[in-house]
Amino acid sequence: MSTFLFKIFFLFCVFHISLATRRLNEVVQDQTQLLHYHNGPLLSGQISINLIWYGHFKPSQKAIVSDFITSLSPSSPHTSQPSVATWWKTTDKYYHLTAKKKTTPLSLSLGKQILDEGYSLGKSLTSKDLIELASKGEQKNAINVVLTSADVAVEGFCMSRCGTHGSSSASHVKNKNYKFAYVWVGNSESQCPGQCAWPFHQPVYGPQGPPLVSPNNDVGLDGMVMNLGSLLAGTVTNPFGNGFFEGPAEAPLEAASACPGVYGKGAYPGYAGKLLLDSSTGASYNAHAANGRKYLLPALYDPATSSCSTLV
């Protein structure tokens, strides 16, 4: 991949983080080689994505996320390309590079949805609280996704991250060494949309350009989907901190975070790239999905071509 591709980022893009916190002033390395494989397991087999809704979300907002999860599967009904499933298929290439040739193919599906509308842990959460919330979901063959509403403050949110992924020891599984993967993403609509929902909001840092119209008419939720997509790609390819990544393990570059700020071809600082435009709403997107949905999804690092792969 050309050096240029990995220099087209600006500071706020480090919010598209993965396993660990990444700082605003962190310098992204020149990625001219494959993300290194550290010999750990990738997620495989049939995996349910359980959604833990913390705080207040409208039914329409929940549908935006659940339709995205459903659309990750190649069997999801959709009528147009490029699709969410096509975007996700890039992650398959990581599995071809592992030494374990008999790995069961990964199959994702929407699992249970757990509601915590009463703010059981309050409206100011720590990283430890996020793990406690994630533990409410099934812990075997699952990714538990904690989604916090716009009025919930989370440790490091907006200051250093829009979301994170990691793993924790399972408490509901007999195997004492079993770990489950989890993701947290916050709704940045009222706290930091310029950092976590760009390009659908004016950026806080970097070149200033007019914001794009969000495809689901909800800047906060469309931002959450962008970050969730990035974190899910990091989760399956580096679930336990010893899969595919580059740089320090506590602040790794992964499948999506290695391509910050890139959504379409020709992207450069302050410009997300050439995207598709909905003629009826003026919204920008790059992926079609179930139920007529449209989303904007980040570029994924393609290990087969050593480049940031975009849908459009």
Secondary structure, DSSP 8 states (H G I E B T S, - for coil): --GGGGG---GGGGGS--SS---TT-------S--EE-S-----SEEEEEEEEES---HHHHHHHHHHHHHTSTTS---SSSBHHHHHGGGHHHHTTSS-TT----EEEEEEEEEETT-TT-SEE-HHHHHHHHTTS--SSEEEEEEE-TT-EETTBTTTBSEEEEEEE-SSSSSTT-EEEEEEEE--TTT-HHHHSTTSS--SSSS-----B-TTS-HHHHHHHHHHHHHHHHHHHSTTSSSEEBS-TTS-B-TTTTSTT--SBT-BTTB--B-EE-TTT-BEESEE-GGG-EE----EEETTTTEEE---
